[in-house]
Amino acid sequence: MARIIVVTSGKGGVGKTTTSAAIAMGLAKKGFKTAVIDFDVGLRNLDLIMGCERRVVYDFVNVINGEATLNQALIKDKRCNQLFILPASQTRDKDALTKEGVGKILKELSKTFKYIICDSPAGIERGANLAMYFADDAFVVTNPEVASVRDSDRMLGILSSKSQRAENNDEAIKEYLLLSRYNPKRVKLGEMLSVDDVQDILSLHLLGVIPESQSVLTASNSGIPVILDENSDAGQAYTDIVNRYLGEEVPHRFIDENKKGLLGRLFGS
Amino acid sequence: MSSDPQKTSANFPAFEFKSGVITVPVLNVLSTDINVISHQLREKINQAPEFFKNSSLLIDLQALDDQELNLAALVDTIRNAEMVPIGIRGATAEQKHAAKDLMLPVMSAQRSTPAAPVEPAAKTITAPVVNDESASDKATTSIVGNTVIRQPVRSGQRIYVKGDLTIIAQVSAGAEIMAEGSIHVYGTLRGRALAGVQGDEGAGIFCSDLQAELVSIAGNYRISEDIDDAVRHAPVHIYLDKQALLINKI
């Protein structure tokens, strides 16, 4: 039985797709058969970040409409044979997604995959609602600024009330906080919310802090999930996050500037 | 609370009018045959004589569907059974007239059909209503009593309870919690909290860290901007005193 993870935020541009790509690649590299689905119908991006945009034949909506089989639409990653991408349709809009259709696809994927990552679109409309509806775990991606934090809070409310688990009164979705674009220097100057500030507002389990990093943009533009860039701080942050999610005890880093020495030590060991 | 007796002794009020609610037994009359009623009434009373002795009683004639009934005889029967009729309802014009002669008050009939009773069904504490609301702005209704919520109330969620509301978590900015009774928040209150929404001026709001966007009791409200810095980020009790909303540190 697969574990379904939704990567969500409410607000746009906080790093959902970057995170989806990195986490999916991280889990797949650990040997788990992983699928990553782009729910952003009409504004498809995941294929670019994953670097498979030139291999898209069929998409998510085709499968929902029965115009293609799941196997025809799934794109196997060239770098990791455990990773598959289900791209969104660029020519449709989010109304093409139906609860039944999405449910059917996730059920079918669950038979063979270990992890299914749902890359949610921004907003709280149909696409976002369907991305999180069937989830077991939620990665809430938040930037250290008030608008993003409030939108995340709103999303958390929806997660706890409008998901399948909530409607069936099952065990609640496990919610994790991923704080991205974090810059300790700017936090110190008071230009950014600190980890503690965000934790205070959201009171959520912190899965990891991803530092603001040039490597993210570089990786995105070249279609390589940033987690594959082992020398970058963001790549290492995502590796930590995957390990923590899988139950390993990994100390948090990238929170304080002066812990850079520690970073070096950890990396060396 | 008490007014100065020296000032008011001249026109000290000798009484005051208040509306009150009491529960009285209602005798739903289903037959017009006084003999049958009398017989069955006695049987009933014999089962618990002390319980019925001198008990006041409201006579409800609605079930008779306007059939004729000798009201005077019925009242006699009841009095003979040592019970005290205090009024009738659901009566026909003629029966009302008879009641007047018998010095019995006529109450307005409860026009609820048996199917309609609006009693909030359960007396159980149902699962927190957090789950109900998020995107829709329909308020959720819980039952009278105390409702306990253990998860954070997130931005955009609305909670409405008939009785008291206790939240053992934070209330986020952009959330709205409403109670017909009092509100207790064991956590940071950042959203809007409205207590006594049906006009209960005795309701209060208690929270362990006040950062609310708005607090209101029985319609008397204060927005964040008007909350004194001295009581911000502090555990407080918010209550109403003579229409003035007071915020005191606990």
Interface residues (C-beta under 8 A of the other chain):
Chain A: I124 R150 D153 R154 L156 G157 I158 S160 S161 K162 A166 N169 A172 D200 I201 S203
Chain B: A127 V130 N131 D132 E133 S134 A135 Q151 P152 V153 R154 S155 G156 Q157 A169 Q170 S172 A173 G174 A175 T188 R190
